[in-house]
Every structure is written in structure tokens, then in C-alpha cells.
Amino acid sequence: MSDFQDLAAVDDVPPGEMVGVELANGDPVCIYNHEGEIGAVGDMCTHALFRLHGGVLRPDGTIECLWHGARFDCRTGDVKRHPAEAPIAVYDVRVEGGRVLVGARVPREDGW
């Protein structure tokens, strides 16, 4: 049995775009397409719990929250601009048969 969940079609996430989905347990996830690289991060800004998929995926690979302008690196989850102080979760992703499959959170070395 696979620990990956089929959450979107690749065609639903064109380059430079993001889409909000939920894992089976209800956790919100933001699937992004940065220059053809499909990935997934937690969909809540750690500053004020605003959904990130409604924000902007910038050319430098940061996701900007529309509410207060916090930015996060889409590949690592690291905070790149305040007011956020805590990183966002990053998830394992596979693309198979034109589908985006999201797995478990990637553990962070810094304990977040």
C-alpha cells in the first residue's frame, strides 16, 4: 500500500501556479509548479494562518502570502521574508501518469 495520495492532475498546476488541496487527514497542502518542478508544501502561512495557494509563486521560487507579505522558499520551506518566523512543511511528491501524488512531510534537521 502506498503512503502517497493522488491529489491533483499535473495539468491543474501549470508553471508558475499553485493549487490548494487537502490530505485525507484534512491537512491543507499547496501544490506548486516552479519552472516545471512540481512540489508540495503546507498551505498555511505560519505567521497568521492564511492559505498560501492564494498567494504568489515568485520567479525566485518563493511563495508570498498575500495577507502580510511573508515569503517561504518552495523547495525547503524556509522563511525568506518576515513577518513569518517559522518555516512551512515540505512534502514528498511523485508525478506518475500525469497525476501529482503527495506523501509524508519531509523531516527538517532544525526540528521544525
C-alpha positions as CSV (number, residue, x, y, z in Angstrom):
1,M,0.0,0.0,0.0
2,S,1.3,3.4,-1.0
3,D,1.7,6.3,1.5
4,F,1.2,8.7,-1.4
5,Q,-2.1,10.3,-2.0
6,D,-3.4,11.2,-5.5
7,L,-4.3,14.9,-5.1
8,A,-4.3,16.6,-8.5
9,A,-3.6,16.4,-12.2
10,V,-0.3,17.9,-13.4
11,D,-2.4,19.9,-15.9
12,D,-4.2,21.5,-13.0
13,V,-0.9,23.1,-11.9
14,P,0.6,25.0,-14.8
15,P,4.1,26.5,-14.5
16,G,4.1,29.5,-12.1
17,E,0.8,28.4,-10.5
18,M,-0.3,26.8,-7.2
19,V,-3.4,24.9,-6.1
20,G,-4.8,24.1,-2.7
21,V,-5.7,20.6,-1.8
22,E,-6.2,18.5,1.4
23,L,-4.7,15.3,2.6
24,A,-7.1,12.5,3.7
25,N,-6.5,13.6,7.3
26,G,-7.6,17.2,6.4
27,D,-4.2,18.8,6.4
28,P,-4.1,21.6,3.9
29,V,-1.4,21.3,1.2
30,C,-0.3,23.7,-1.5
31,I,0.9,22.1,-4.7
32,Y,3.1,24.3,-6.9
33,N,4.8,24.2,-10.3
34,H,8.0,26.2,-10.2
35,E,9.6,26.2,-13.7
36,G,8.3,22.7,-14.3
37,E,9.2,21.3,-10.9
38,I,6.1,20.0,-9.1
39,G,6.3,20.2,-5.3
40,A,4.1,20.5,-2.2
41,V,4.2,22.5,1.0
42,G,1.9,23.2,3.9
43,D,-0.8,25.6,2.7
44,M,-1.0,27.8,5.8
45,C,1.3,30.8,6.4
46,T,2.9,30.3,9.8
47,H,2.5,33.9,10.6
48,A,-1.3,34.3,10.6
49,L,-2.7,31.1,9.2
50,F,-3.7,32.4,5.8
51,R,-3.8,30.0,2.8
52,L,-0.7,30.2,0.7
53,H,-2.1,28.8,-2.5
54,G,-4.0,32.1,-3.0
55,G,-0.7,34.0,-2.9
56,V,2.1,34.4,-5.5
57,L,4.7,31.9,-6.6
58,R,7.6,34.2,-7.5
59,P,10.2,33.6,-10.2
60,D,12.9,33.1,-7.4
61,G,11.0,30.1,-6.0
62,T,9.4,31.9,-3.1
63,I,5.8,31.7,-2.2
64,E,4.4,35.0,-0.9
65,C,1.5,35.2,1.4
66,L,-1.0,37.8,0.3
67,W,-2.1,38.8,3.7
68,H,1.1,40.2,5.2
69,G,3.8,39.5,2.6
70,A,5.7,36.7,4.4
71,R,7.7,34.6,1.9
72,F,8.8,31.0,2.0
73,D,11.2,29.0,-0.2
74,C,9.0,26.5,-2.0
75,R,11.8,23.8,-2.0
76,T,12.9,24.0,1.6
77,G,10.0,25.7,3.4
78,D,12.5,28.2,4.9
79,V,11.3,31.7,5.8
80,K,12.7,34.2,3.3
81,R,10.8,37.3,4.5
82,H,9.1,38.3,7.7
83,P,6.7,38.6,9.4
84,A,6.7,34.8,9.5
85,E,9.3,33.3,11.7
86,A,8.6,29.5,11.4
87,P,9.1,27.6,8.2
88,I,6.3,25.7,6.4
89,A,6.2,22.0,5.9
90,V,7.6,20.4,2.8
91,Y,6.0,17.1,1.5
92,D,7.4,14.3,-0.6
93,V,5.9,14.4,-4.1
94,R,5.9,12.0,-7.1
95,V,4.4,12.6,-10.5
96,E,3.0,9.4,-12.2
97,G,0.8,9.1,-15.2
98,G,0.0,12.8,-15.2
99,R,-1.0,12.8,-11.6
100,V,0.5,14.6,-8.5
101,L,1.0,12.2,-5.6
102,V,1.8,13.7,-2.2
103,G,3.4,11.7,0.5
104,A,4.6,12.4,4.1
105,R,6.2,15.6,5.4
106,V,9.9,15.8,4.8
107,P,11.7,15.9,8.2
108,R,13.7,19.0,8.9
109,E,17.2,18.9,10.5
110,D,16.4,22.0,12.6
111,G,13.5,20.4,14.4
112,W,10.7,22.4,12.9
